Amino acid sequence: MAAANPITEEELEEAFQDDPEFALGLLHEEFRHQIGRYIKSKLWGIPTEMRAQEMTDVYQETMLDMVKVIQSPDFDGRKPLRIVYDIARKRAIDALRRWKFRPKQDVDDALQQIAKELSGAKIGLEWKLLDKVVWAEFRRALIETMCTALTPKQLIVARCFVDNFEDFGERETYAPLARIVSDITGEVENVVTIKKLWQEAKKRLVKELTRRGFNFLETEE
């Protein structure tokens, strides 16, 4: 059971410096839900019915890697959460690759491309003036909305678009996108169907994100 007064990151760091093995148990007791949320944020795109098991596997792999880290002679206990998140990110990438996704190390450029896709022609001053705080909120809301507002198939298509948008040409998007989705689903995906799924997904995303207050996504009729 977690303590009534949760420990701070600073206290966790002190614990890792004093007694790494004890601190590892403390990390699990006090921060497992926080780490789990981080892992979940990285695994979007994996079918919902399988994501929970993948989250469990990634968490277990992360903790096993932490055991190896604290046993290293040069381990000094500083910034333990940063170490955990770095390990969890790498293990999440491994999980996505097992599903044949091609996860990006940094998705900001890809998410900006999706934002431009969603906003259509209306991509002017409102977008350029977004500050870092608003962009961070939009980034989080976009991923959350993809996971909650899209169907499982639409979510796979969205993830594939994010991970591969740089490979698409101005007039050649849906054929390569269909091939990539086919690798993941194990089925031959029809180009017309993939195009329809992405267009429907964009409408859902715009509707939900606009409801959340991101009005710069509204397109002009």
NORBELFEN-V774217 format. One record per residue. PSI is psi in radians with two decimals (999 if undefined). D_CENTER is the distance of its C-alpha to the mean C-alpha in Angstrom with 2 decimals. Layout:
PSI;D_CENTER / PSI;D_CENTER
This chain:
2.39;28.61 / 2.64;26.85 / 2.67;29.33 / -0.62;30.56 / 1.69;29.69 / 2.50;26.26 / 2.76;26.51 / 2.94;25.06 / -0.59;23.04 / -0.71;26.39 / -0.63;28.13 / -0.73;25.58 / -0.74;26.17 / -0.69;29.91 / -0.71;29.67 / -0.53;28.00 / -0.56;30.77 / -0.80;33.49 / 1.52;32.53 / -0.67;29.30 / -0.76;29.85 / -0.73;30.39 / -0.55;27.40 / -0.71;25.15 / -0.65;26.31 / -0.69;25.82 / -0.79;22.22 / -0.79;21.67 / -0.74;23.80 / -0.41;22.54 / 0.10;18.87 / -0.63;17.58 / -0.68;16.08 / -0.78;14.38 / -0.70;13.03 / -0.72;12.09 / -0.67;10.03 / -0.79;8.17 / -0.76;7.84 / -0.67;6.95 / -0.36;3.89 / -0.37;3.12 / 0.19;5.51 / 2.49;5.30 / -0.58;8.33 / 2.37;10.39 / 2.42;13.40 / -0.73;13.61 / -0.29;16.78 / -0.22;15.43 / -0.66;12.09 / -0.75;14.18 / -0.69;16.14 / -0.68;13.36 / -0.77;12.06 / -0.79;15.74 / -0.77;16.28 / -0.70;13.57 / -0.78;14.95 / -0.73;18.43 / -0.67;17.90 / -0.78;16.57 / -0.64;19.67 / -0.68;21.96 / -0.60;20.87 / -0.61;21.59 / -0.77;25.04 / -0.67;25.71 / -0.82;24.63 / -0.30;27.03 / -0.12;29.75 / 2.41;29.69 / -0.49;32.91 / 0.19;31.23 / 2.26;28.69 / -0.04;29.51 / -0.03;27.09 / 2.52;25.80 / 0.96;22.24 / -0.63;21.26 / -0.62;17.92 / -0.69;16.97 / -0.80;18.08 / -0.81;16.19 / -0.64;12.78 / -0.75;13.68 / -0.81;14.74 / -0.69;11.80 / -0.77;9.45 / -0.72;12.21 / -0.59;12.73 / -0.69;9.22 / -0.72;9.91 / -0.74;13.27 / -0.76;12.23 / -0.67;10.40 / -0.57;13.55 / -0.49;15.74 / 0.03;14.59 / 0.30;15.50 / 2.87;12.25 / 1.23;12.45 / 2.46;9.17 / 2.61;9.81 / -0.68;10.33 / 2.05;9.92 / 0.06;8.38 / -0.79;10.73 / -0.69;13.51 / -0.71;11.80 / -0.58;10.72 / -0.66;14.31 / -0.70;15.63 / -0.72;14.17 / -0.70;15.70 / -0.68;18.88 / -0.74;18.83 / -0.65;18.58 / -0.18;21.30 / -2.29;23.62 / -0.42;26.76 / 1.34;26.19 / 1.29;24.23 / -2.17;26.59 / -0.67;27.40 / -0.73;25.00 / -0.75;21.98 / -0.44;23.67 / 0.05;24.55 / 2.23;21.17 / 3.08;21.08 / -0.62;18.31 / -0.80;18.10 / -0.72;17.86 / -0.73;15.26 / -0.72;13.04 / -0.74;13.83 / -0.74;13.25 / -0.82;9.80 / -0.77;8.86 / -0.63;11.18 / -0.81;10.04 / -0.75;6.62 / -0.74;8.86 / -0.67;11.56 / -0.72;10.11 / -0.45;9.64 / -0.51;13.08 / -0.29;15.23 / 2.67;14.86 / 2.83;16.73 / -0.72;15.28 / -0.72;16.73 / -0.63;15.57 / -0.73;11.92 / -0.78;12.59 / -0.75;14.41 / -0.77;11.81 / -0.74;9.25 / -0.63;12.42 / -0.81;13.44 / -0.79;10.48 / -0.27;10.96 / 0.18;14.70 / -0.51;15.91 / -0.37;18.04 / -0.12;20.00 / 2.43;21.09 / 2.99;24.47 / -0.59;25.71 / 0.14;27.48 / 1.43;25.72 / -0.86;22.29 / -0.54;22.67 / -0.89;24.67 / -0.60;22.26 / -0.71;19.30 / -0.67;21.42 / -0.69;22.10 / -0.76;18.52 / -0.66;17.79 / -0.67;21.06 / -0.59;20.04 / -0.75;17.29 / -0.36;19.45 / 0.21;22.61 / 2.72;24.48 / 1.90;26.01 / 2.32;24.14 / 2.34;26.42 / -0.75;25.64 / -0.72;27.01 / -0.75;24.90 / -0.71;21.62 / -0.76;22.79 / -0.73;23.64 / -0.75;20.32 / -0.70;18.48 / -0.70;21.17 / -0.67;21.02 / -0.73;17.25 / -0.70;17.82 / -0.74;20.65 / -0.74;18.74 / -0.77;16.00 / -0.80;18.84 / -0.82;20.81 / -0.72;18.28 / -0.61;17.04 / -0.69;20.74 / -0.53;21.60 / -0.09;19.30 / 0.03;21.37 / 1.30;19.74 / -0.23;23.07 / -0.16;22.79 / -0.25;21.03 / 2.28;24.30 / 2.62;26.21 / 2.34;29.93 / 999;32.09
